[in-house]
Each structure stands twice: as structure tokens, then as C-alpha cells.
Amino acid sequence: MIRALAPVASLLVGVAILLTGQGLQGMLLPIRANLENFSVYDVGFIGATYFLGFTLGCLLGARMIRRVGHIRVFAAMTAAASAAPLLHGLWINMWSWAVLRMISGLCFAILYMVIESWINEKASNENRGTIFSAYVLINMTVLAVGQQMLMIADPRSITLFVIASVLVSLATLPVALSNSELPRDVQVVKLDIPYLYRTSPAGMLGALATGLANGSFWALAPIFGAAYSDDVSVATWIMTASVLGGVVGQWPLGRLSDRIDRRYVMGAVSFGGAAVAVVIWGFADSLSTLSIILLCGFWGAMAFPLNSVSIAHANDYANPDEFVMLSSGLLLMYGIGAVIGPFIASASMAFFGPGGLYVFTAIIHTLLLVYILNRTIRRRPSPDDEHVLFDDALAASRTTSQVYEEEIESRDD
């Protein structure tokens, strides 16, 4: 593994620094919004605008890179992404925060695009799965580290906004100073959503459901934590436990899905995620802080790997030359869910209380479970003899380096 990662070590360091700042900012904003008495609808709206910006970044990034090149785009997006948290701290207003959060989403999508295409350029068919497995592991781990940095200073001050800005700025150094060859232009693909659904309905709806549930979590879980305890560290540990649970659950569930029908794994994690969410909602007031943190970790172990398994399942039914198109379509479905989810989840929290976030995720996971059961029992069998390895599917489904255009192209049957 060390030999495989050596050529991309500097890029992975840049990713680690960048996402540490992102993790801190993603945790800080909902907590500060709550302290500023923003309503839960306001916080949900702000969270949704991040994913709207992220989707726009996927649409626009390839054209920007082709026009001015990877290095200039990376420098420009880093500058904008670094300025955003400073402006958040200086200009506390729901509408300005929503605009800034959308800008952050756009910038980070394009930054991921540059880094991932660069990493992909250095990967070979033999080590691609290993490299992108390490990439995903780093992503999740440093997000948790960034969340823990919330406890460095008072979230009412501007200090944490400054730290987030500095981290994003420092991420430029290892990338800009890397001696790796510049990657080729990012590939742009045209989507065929009807074909995506015909190829893998379960995979497509799994990506949509994950976007609905996980997008809501990123936007609103800090509000749940802040309502559970006045101690900011409790909210931080709830978020961190959820993310680390996703890290722990990713690979065992992925490996298991290589050996059995992936729909069974999707159904099992949907059931587990729904069950844990119901327990969190129903018993949060009577459980100890440690119990809540552990339950949130178990929820993350179920919820976060669902998207990767959905992508692998969709790729099982695709030809190799269709992986890019399918992965881009699944990214779009995830983005749509992540934009819509926080709006609905905020309404659920207004009705059920802070635990309404988990009521919403439980409903989403239950609906997906019902669909998968119906699909498994009444529809086509799984292509057990043609499984794409989970690591290879993960490598083919890089977060943003395979992107889509605005035009949706129809395909003949």
C-alpha cells in the first residue's frame, strides 16, 4: 500500500488539510446559527444551499478547468473557499450565510474535481482501488478531526472561522508544490436518467435516499446535539462518532456486498439505520450521553456506506464503458436528495423536536427497505457471477472527477 500511495502522498496531504477545515466549518456554522437564534428552517435552508452549490460545481467545474487549467482553478477556488468562513464570521445573517454556503459548496466540488483527477492520473488499474479506498478513509477521518477542533475556542468568537480559513488556504501548498504531472482534462459525460433507472432502480434510489438522509444529517445534526446538551463538546462527539462509524462500517459492508447480493446489504443497512434512528428519537431524553454518542456512531455505520454499496450495485449491471455515466447520474441523484432533504428534515424537527431529524432519516431508510424487498422478491436476480469488486466500484465513482453537463441526453433502447 505504501508504494501505491507514494506518488500521490502530497495530494493526499492537501486533501487532509482541506477537509479538516471543511469539517470544522461544517460543524461550526449550525452551532453558531443556533447560538444566533436562527430557526431550524433557516439552518436547514443554509445546509441545502451547500449541496446546491456542490451540484453547480459539478456542472461548471470541467469547463473552468478546460479554460484556464487545473492549477489556476485550484488557486481560485481555494481563495474563494478560504474567504467564505471569514465572511461568515463577519457578516451574520441567514441570507448572506446561505449565499456563502452555496459558494463554499461550489468551490469544494471543483477542488475535489482537481484533486481527484490528479490522483486518478497517478493511479494504475492495479492500485486504483487501494488509492481511492485510502482517499475515502482520509476524507472521513479528517472531517472528524475538523469537527473536534470546534472545542479549541468559543464558537461565539471569530477565532474558529479564522482557523477554518487558514486550513483551507494551507491546503494549497502540497498541491501547488507537487511535482506530479498535470492531469488530463476532466471528462464530461451526458446523462441518461431513464437509462440509469432501467439499469439499476435500486442503485439510483439508494443514491437518492442517501442524499436525503445524509444531506439532512450534515446540515442539522449539530442542532440535535446542541439541543441534547448545552455542552458544545457533546454535539461535537455526536457528529464525530457518526462519521467514524461510517469509516468503520464502510469496508466490512463493502466486502460483504462483494460476496452476496448487494441488495441484501442495502436492505440490512436501511433496516439498521431506521431502527437506530427510531431509538435515538424515542429514547434520547432517557439515555446517557455515552449511549447517545454510541448510537449515533452505529447510525453512521449504517447510513454512510449505503451510497457506496448503491454505486457498486449499479455498476454490477453496467458495461465497463458505462461506469462514468452511471456514477455521474448517481452523484446527481445524491445531490438532488441532499438539496431537498434538509428542508423536509427541518420541518420534521419543528414538529417532533430535535429528534425529528432521525424520524426523517428513519422514514427514508424504511421506504428504501420496502422498495428493495419488493425489488428482490419480484424482480430480476442479482448478477452474482458478474460482481464488480467494491474497491473497483468505489474507484470508478470518485466524488466529483466524473461530472455531468446540464443537457440530459436520451438514449435509444
N, C-alpha and C positions, 0 to 999 in steps of 0.2 A: 504493500500500500504506500509506503514512504516513497518508493521510486516513482509510483504513478502520480503522486501528489507534488513531487518536487518541482516540475515545470510550471505549476500553477500556484505555488506557495504564496508568492507576493500578491496575486489576485485574491486568494482566499483570505489573506490578512486584511486586504482592503474591504472585502465583504464583511469580515468580522467587526471592523471598526464602524463601518457604515451602519450595520444593523444594530449595533449596540446603541448608537444614537437614535435610531428609529424605535427601538424597544423602549428607551427612556421617554421619548416624545409621545409614543402611543399610550403609555401609562399615565404620563403627566397630564395630558390635556383633559381626559374625562374627570380626573381627580380635581384639577383646578376649576373646571367648569362647574363641578358640584359645589366647590367652595364659594364660587361666584354666584351660586343660586340659579344657574341655568336649569331649565326644566329638563326632564328626561327626554322629551320630544326634541329639544334643542340639541342635546348630546347625541341622540340617535341620528339627527339630521347631519351634524358635523361628521359623525363616523361614516355615514353613507357617502358624503362628498369625497372622502379619501378614495373610496373604491371607484367612484365615478371618474375621478382624476386618473386613477390607475388604469382604468379601461381606455380612457382617452390617450394615455401614454402609449398603450399597446397599439393603438390605431395610428399615432403620429410618429412614433419613435423611429421606425425604419426609414421613413422619408427624411427625417432630420439627419440620421446617420449617413445616409447616402449623399446628402447635400454637402455636409461640412466635415464628415469623418468622425471616427469613434472618440478620439482624444478631445476634440473641441466640444462635442456633445457632452462627454462625461464632465468636462470642466464647467460647462454652462449649467448643467443640471445639478452638479454639486453645489455651485454658488447659490442657485435658487433654493435648493433644499436646505442649505445651511442658513439662509436668511429667514426662512419661514418660521422656525421656532423663536428666533429673536423677535420677529414681528408679533407672534402670538403673545409673548410676554409683555410687549409694549402697548399692544392695541387689543384690549379685552372687550370683545363684542361678538355676539353669536354669528352675525353675518360675515364679519371680517374673518373670524376663525374658520367658517365654512369655506370661504374662498381660499384661504391659505392652506387649509387641509386638502382641498382639491388640487392645488398646485403641488403640494407635497406628494400626493398620490401619483400625479403625472410624472414628476421628477424621478421618483423611486422606480416606477415602471421602466423608464428609459435607462436609468442607471443599472438596473438588473439586466436589461437587454444588452448593454455594452459589456458588462462583466461576464454574463453567461455565454455570449457569443465568443468572447475572448477565451474563456475556459474551454468551450467546445472545440475551438480551433486547436488547442493543445492536447485534446483527448484523442485517443485512438479507439477503434471498435473493441479492442481487448480490455481497455481500462475505463471506458466511458461510464459504465455503471458504478464502478468504485469511486470515481471522481465526483460524480453527481450525488452519490449517496453521502459522501463526506460534505459536499456543498449544502445539502439539505440539513444534515446534522448540525453544521456550523450555524446555519440560519436560525434554527430553533433554539440552539443553546445560547447564542449571544443575544437574542431577543430577551431571553430570561435574565441574562446578566444586566442588560439595559434597564429592565423593569426593577431590578433590585437597587439600581442607582437612585431610584426615587427617594430612598431613605438617607441620601447624602445631605440633603438640605430641605428647608421648609418649602413645600410646593406653592406657598403664597408669594414667595420671592421670585425674582427673575433668574436666580442662580442656576436652577435646573434647566431652564430654557437655554442659557448660555452654554452649559455643558453639552447639551444635545447638539447645539450648533457647532461647537468645537469638534465634537466627534465626527460629525458628517464632513466637516472640512478636512480633517486629518485623513479621512479615507482616500482622499485624492493622492496622497503621497505614494503608497506602494503601487497603485495602479499606474500613475503617470510615470514613475521611475522604473517600471518593469521593462526588461529587455526582450520580452516576448514579441513575436511578430504580430502586427495588427491583424485582426480577424477579417475575413471576407465580409461583404455586405450582408446585413441581416436579411434572411429570406422572408418575403411577403407572400402569404397564401390567401386565396379566396375561399370563403366558407360556403358550405352547402349544408345548412342546418337540417333540412328534411332528410338528407342522406345520413347525417350524423345520427339522427333519431332512428332511421331504419337500420343502421349498422349496430348501434348499441343503445337502446332506450334506457336500460338500467344504468349504463355508464353516464349518459347525458343527464338523467335526472339525479343521479348520485352527485355529479358536479354541481348542479343547481341547488340541491338540498344542502350540500356542504357550504356553498356560498351563503345561503340564507342563515344557516346556524352559526358558522364561524365568523362571518362578517358581523353579525349581531354581537357575538362574543367580544370581538376586538373593540367594538365601539362602546359596549355597555357593561361589560363585566367589572371594570373598575368601580362603576356606580353601585353594583351589587355589593362589592367588597367594602366600599365606604359606608354603605347603609348597614352592613352587618356589624361593623366595628368603627369607632371613632379613631382607632389607631391605624394610621396610613400603612404601617408595615403589614397589617392583616390583608388589606386589599392587594398589596404587592405580592405577598406569598400565595394568595389565591390565584393570581394571574400566572405567577412563575410555576406553581405546581401544575396548572393546566397545560402550560407549554412543555414542561419537562415530561409530563405524562404523554404528550404527543410524541416526544422524542423516544421515550421508552417503548411505546406501543407500535411505532412505525414499522420497525423491521421484523419483529415476530409475526405481526399480522400480515405483512407483505410476503414473508417466506411461507406462511401458512397458505396464503392465497395462490402461491405457486404450485401447491400440492393438491388442492381441492377446488371445486367450483368457486370462483371468486364471489359469486352471488351469495353463497353461504356466509362468507366472511363479511360482505356488505350488510347482510341481514343481521348477523350476530352483533356487529358493532353498532348498527342502528338500534337494535333492541337494548344493548348495554347502555348506549348513550341516553336513550329515552328513559330507561329505568333509573339511572343515576340522577338524571335531571329532575325527575319527579321526587326522588328522595331529598335532593338539595332544596327544592321548593317547599316540600311539605314539612321538613324537619329542621330547617336551618336555625330556627329560634331555640330549639331544644338541644342541639348538638354542640359539642365543644368546638373551639376554634380549630384545633388539630384535626378533628373529624371532618369539618367542612373543607379544610385545605386538602386532605387526603381524597375526599370525594371529588373535589374539583380536578385533582390530578387524574383520577380514574376516568372522569368525564373526558378530559383531554386525550387520554389514551385511546378512547373510543372515537371521538369526534374528528381529531386532526388526521389520522391515517385514512379516513374514509375517501377523501379526494384522490389520494394516490392509488388506492385499490380500484376506484371507479375508472381512473385513467388506464390502469393496466387491463381491466376487464374490457374496456372499449377497444384497446389495441389488440386483444385476443381475436377480435372479429375483423380486423383490418389487414389489408395488404401492407407490406413494408413502406411502399411509396405513399401510403395514406396516413402514416403516423403524424406527420406535421399538421395536416389538415384537421385530423381528429383532435390532436392536442390543443390546437388553436381554438377549435369550436368548444372544447370543454373549458378552456380558460374563459371564453366569452360567457358561457353559462354560469361559471363560478362568479364572474364579475357582476352579471345581472343579479344573481342572488344576493351578493354582498352589498349591492346598492339598495335593493328592496328590503332586505332583512332588518336592518336597524330601525326602519320606520315602523314596521309591524311589531318588532320586539319592544320598542319604546312604548307603544300603545298597550302591549301586554303588561309591561312593568307599571304603567299608570293604573291599570285595572287590578292586577294581582299583587302589586307591591314589587319591591326589588327582585324577588324571586320569580317574577313573571318572565324574566329573561330565559330562565330554564324551562318554564312552561312552554314558551315558544319553541325552544330547541327540541323539547320532548315531542311536541306535535309534529314538527318537521321530520324528525327521525322515525316517528311512528308511521307517518304517511309513506315514507320511503320503504320502511319494512313491509308494509302491506303490499305495496307495488311489487317489491322484489319477490315476496312469497307468491303472488299471483303469476309473476313472470316465470318463476322457477317451476311452478307446478303445471302451468297451462301452455307454456311457450316452448321455444326451441331449447335443446340441450346445450350445455357448455362445451366449447371445443377443447376438451381436456388434453387431446393429443397435440394441440397447437398453441399451448400456453406460451405467451411472451413472458420471459423472466421478469420479475418485479423490478429488479435493478435496471434492466434494459428499458422497461416501460417508463421508469422514473427519469432516466436519462433522455428519453425521447420527448418527455413532457416538461422540459425546462420552463421555468416560471414565465418568462416573457420573451425569450430569444426566438421563439417561433411565434409570429404575430400575424394579425389579420388586417385586411383592408375594410373600408366602410361598405364596399359593394358586396352583397351576398350573391354568389353565383349558383344558379341551379344546375344540377347535373342530371343527365338523362339516365334512366334506369338501364 
